[in-house]
Amino acid sequence: MIELDFYGTLVAASLVLLLGRGLVTRVGFLRSYNIPEPVAGGLVVAVLLLILRTFDIEVRFDTSLQTPLMLAFFATIGLSADLASLRKGGRIVGIFLLAVIGLLVVQNAMGIGLATLLGLDPLMGLLTGSITLAGGHGTGAAWGAVFSEKYGLASASELALASATFGLVLGGLIGGPVARLLIKRVQVPGCSPQQTPRLPRGFEQPNKERSITPFSFVETLALIAVSLLAGNLLNGLLHGTAFELPTFVCVLFVGVVLRNSLSALGLYQVFEREVSVLGNVSLSLFLAIALMSLKLWDLAALALPIFIILAVQALVMALFAIFVTFRVMGSNYDAAVLAAGHCGFGLGATPTAIANMQAVTQRYGPSQIAFLVVPMVGAFFIDIVNVIVIKLYLTLPFFAAV
């Protein structure tokens, strides 16, 4: 057993990002299909650790930094949210949310249907639907405990975590190829010589150079720290009430309020370029730690019927993004980037969605609409509508009889 402490894990995560950057730069397949750098490097390390485990060598990481990095990323999303821009995108957010709800319904229907055909408990089908795919590890663990205690489903928590892991991997892998397929059908902005190229903002092209001073860095770091502190306090106040929300939603909400309040009072204008730099650093390190810490042997331990269900779910996600998300969002370049993002949090999590979209916009050009819509839907709405859809499915007759 090899255990890496906080510093060792941070070094390992940094090396994973450098490895991913080198792989994407040198391997044409990864570059062509817009595979995010943290995904490329993280999966290679996860596979190596799986091989080491066959020789009875196991490496464990200190993941205590993972949650703060994720919360810092959502804080920067909130600090980047200008309410005036959000109002302009209200209709687009609504349309995308309807597409997201449609996928949740389809995922659960497919999970239950396939589980029934394969002779499994329908609850297992629901657990391999939107609970773990759109919901991720946190939602999966919570519902896994409910299914074990209330419905008596054996190994529900283990199945939930393994399914969520599968979704995280596939969500980072299929978004780029889906976007590549769709972009062939559209005109990419800035390709016409008559058009004036628009400068990218924020999270759209993370590798663009940005001027930063030590004092401005401290200012932005202070805003992120306040968002983290106030968001955690808000989460504590809402805990156990009807308004309880995940911590990252509270942090993002505080970021939105902080940025727009300071601006409205004329006290301070958020330095968006610097916020995006810190947000991209947090996102990259979070994904690197999450992916290099994957226990791929949990996926290998999945029973064949469950693996079949999850593989079909990944195919359904890709087809839904191509034939539904892309079309309802306008069948243009922004819609292609949104489809890549939908693959990310439809199977994995919002950070995976952002990484998918960054891999696309870094190559083809910025998409402000996509980076406005996906974080808002992924942070504020997905968990709420997912709970509603899951509870509606649990009212079906064959669940009531369980």
N, C-alpha and C positions, 0 to 999 in steps of 0.2 A: 504494500500500500504506500503510495506517494501522495502526500497531502501538501498542497501549495497554500501558503497563507495569503493575506490580503495583498501584499506587495508582489508575491510570486504570481498571483492570479492577474494582477494588473499588467505585469510584464508579459505574461502569456497572451492576454487579450490584445495588447499592442502588437505583438508578433503575429497574431492571427490576422489582424487588419493589414499588416505589411505583406503577409503571405497572400491574402486575398487580392490585394492591389497588384502584386506581381503576377498572380495567376490570370486575372482578368486582362492585364496588359499584354501578356504573352500568349495566352490560349485563345485562338480565334473563336472557338465555339462559345466560350463563356462571354466574350465581348459581343459577339453577334446576337446572342439571345438575352443580352442585358441582365446577366446574373449579378446581383448585388455583391460587392466585395466582401462584406462580413459573412454572407452566406457561403461564398466560395471557400474562403479560408476556414470558417468555422466547421463546415462539413468535412473538409479534408482532415482537420485535427480530430473530429469526432470519430471518423473512420479509423484513424491511426490508434486512437484510444481503444476502439473496439478490438482491433487486432492485438494490442498489448494485453487486453483482458483474456484472450485465449491462452496467453502464457502466464496467467495468474498475476498479472501486473495491473493494478488499478490506480488511476490518478484522480484525485478529488480536488476540486477548486473551492476557494472561499467565495461564495456568491453574495456576500453581504453588500457588495457594491452595486449589485444588479438592480435592486429596487430603487435606490437613490438616483441612479443614472436614468432609469425609466421615468421617474417623476420629474427629474430635471429636464428631460426632453419634452414632456408634456407642459412644463412650465414655460419653456421657450415657445411652444406652439401657441399658448395663451398670450404671451407677451408680443407675439407677432400678429395677433388678430385685431385688426382695425374694424370696429363695429360698423363704420360707414361702408366698408367693403363687404362685410357680412350681410348687411341689408341688401346690397346690390345682388348678392348671390343667393338670396333666400329661396327663390323659385327653383334654382338649380339644386340646392341642398335638398329641397322637398322631393324633387324628381328622383334624385339619387337614393334618398331614404326609402322611397317606394320600391326601387330596384333591390335594395338591401333586404327589405321585408319579404319581397318575393323569393329571394334566395333562401332565407331562413325557413320559409314554408316548404320549399322544394327539398332542402337538405333533410328536414325531419321526415317528410313523406318518403324520400328515397331510403333513409335509414331504417324506418319502420317496415317499409315494404320489403327491402332486401333481407332484413332480419327474419321476417315471417317466412319468406321463401326458403331461407337456409335453415329453418327450424329452430331459430334462436328466440329468446325472450324479446318481445317488442321493445321493452325498456332498454335493451342493449342497442337496438336500432336508434332509439331516441338519444342515447348517450353518445353514439357515433354520428349524430347529426349536428344541429346548431349549438348544442350545449358545449361541445369540446372544440368544434371547428371555428365557428364564429365567436364563441365565448372564450376560448383559450384555456390555459391551465387553471386560472383562478376560478372561473365559472365551472369548469369540469370537476375540480376538486370539491366545490360546494355541492353540486348536484350529485356527485358520486356518493357523498356521505348521506344525502337524503335518500337515494335509491337503496343504499345498503340498510339504513335504519328503518325507513318507512315501508319499503317494498320488499326487503329481504333479498336484494340482488347481490349475489356473491361476487367479491372482487370488483365491485363497481368503481371504487376510487382508483385502483390500479389500471383498469380499462380506460377510465377517463383521462388519466395522465398520459398513458401511452398514445391514445387517440389524439390528444392535443399536441403531443410531440410530433406525431406524423403530420398533422396539419401544419405545424410551424415550418417543417422542412419543405413540404410541398408548396406551401404558400409563397415561400421565397424562391422556388424553382420555376413555377409555371407562369408567374406574372410577366417576366421578361419575354419569353417566347410568345405569349398571347399578344402583348403589345407589338412585338415585331411583326406578327402576322397582320394585325389590324392597321399598322402604320403604312403598310404597302398599299392600302386602299385609299389613303387620304393625302392631302397636301400638307406638308409640314410647314408651319409658320417660318418665315425668314428665308425660304428657299427661292422665292421670286426676287429677281434683281430690282424690281420696282418697289419692293417692300423695305422699310427701314427696320432693321433688327431691333427688337426690344431687349433692354438689359434685363438679365435674370434677377429675381429677388429671392431672398431668404433661403428656403430649403430646396429650391428648384435645381440649382447646380452647385453642389456643396464644395466642389474643388476650385471654384473661382476665388482668386485672391482678394482679400479684404483688408483694408488698413485698420489697425487696432493700436490704441495707445494703452499704457498701463492704467491710467486713471479711468478711461472709458471701460476697460475690462473690469475693474473693481465695481464700477457703477452697475454694469450689467449683471455681474455675479451677485451683487446685493439684491437686485430685483428677483433673480432666480431663487436666492435663499429665502427672501420674504414670501415668495409664492409657495415654496416648499413648507415653510413653517405655518403660514396661515392656512394652507390647504389641508395639512394634517390636523390642525386644530378644528377646522370646519368639519372634517371627516369624523373626528371624535364627537362633536356636538350632534351630528346627524345619526351616529351609530345607534341602531336599535329602534329608530323611528321609521315612519312610513316614507320619509324622504332620504333614507340612507343611499349613498352613492359610493362607487369605488373611489379610492384615494386619489387616483390619477385624474379623475373627473373634477374633484374638488380643487386640485392643484391647478389644472388648466383653467377652471373658472376664476380662481383668484388672479391668475396671470392676465386674463382678459379684463377683469375689473381694474386691476392695477394699471395696466397700460393705458386704458381709455380714460380712467379717472385723472391720471397725471396729465394726460394730453388735454382733456377738457378744461382743467383748472389752469392750464398754461404753466405748470411747474416743471415738466420734463418731457422731452420727446425721446422715446425708446430708439436706441441705435440698432435698427433692424439687422444690418449686416453682421454686427457682433453677436446679437442674439442667435442668429442662424448658425454662426460658427460654433458657439458653445452648444447649441442644440444638436448640430451634426456630430460633434465630438461625443456627446452623451449617447446619441442614438447608435453610433458605430460601436462604441465600447459595450453598450448594453447588448447589442445583437451578437457581438463577438463572444461575450461571456455566456450568453444564452445558448448559442449554437455549439461552442466548444464543450459545454457542459452536458450536451445531450447524451442520454444513455441509450444508444442505438440498440443495445441488447434488449431493452424493453420493447422495441418495435419487433425485433426478431422473435420475441416470445409471444407475440400476438397470434391467436389462433387463426388458421387460414380463412374461415368465414368472416371474421372481423377485418382481416387485411383486405379481403375482397370488397367489403362494404366501403372501407376508407379509400381504396383505389378508385372505385366507382364515384365516390363523392368528389375526388380531385378532378376526375374527368367531367363531372357535372358542373363543377365550378368553372372550369375553362370554357365549356360550351355556353354556360349562362353569361359569362363575361363577354363572349364574342357575339352571341345572338340576342342578348337582352340588354345588358349594361351599355355596351357600345352603341346600340341603336337608339335606346331611349335617351341617351345623353348627347345625341346629335350626330353620331357617325363621323366625327372629325378628329383632329389630332388630340384635343383635350379629352375627348371620349375614349381614345385609345389609352391615354395615360391613366384615366379614371378606371378603365377596365383592369389595368395592371395593378392599381391600388386595391381594387375590389378583390382580386385574387389573393392579395396579401392578408387583408383582415377577414375575408370570407373563409379562409382556411387557417389563418394564424393569428395575427394581432396587428394593431394599428402601426407599431414601429416597423413591422415587416412590410406593410403597405407603403409606408413612406420610403423605405429602402428600395422597394420595387420601382416606385415612381422616379426616385432620384437616378436609378440606373438608366431609366429611359430618357429623362430630360437632360441628363449629363451628356448624352450622345446626340439626341435629336433637337434639343432646344427646350426652353422653359414653358411651363403651363401653370399660370397663376390660378386658374379655376380649379384644377385638380388639387393643388396644395391648399386651397381654401376649403373645398368641400370634404375631402376625405378625413382630415383631422377632426372636423366638427362632427361629422356623422360617426366616425370611429370612436370618438371620446364621449360625446354627449348622448347619443341616441342608441347605439348598437346594443348596449347592455340592457337598456330599458325595454326596447321592443323585443329583444330576444327572450327576456323573462316572460313577457306577455304571450308570445308565440308558444313557448314551452308549456306554460300553464294551460293554454287552450288545448294543446295536444293531449295533456294529461287528463282532460275531461272527456276524452273519447271513450266509448263504451268498453273496449277491450282493456284499457288501462284502469277503468273504474272497477273491473272485475279482478284485478291483480291483488 
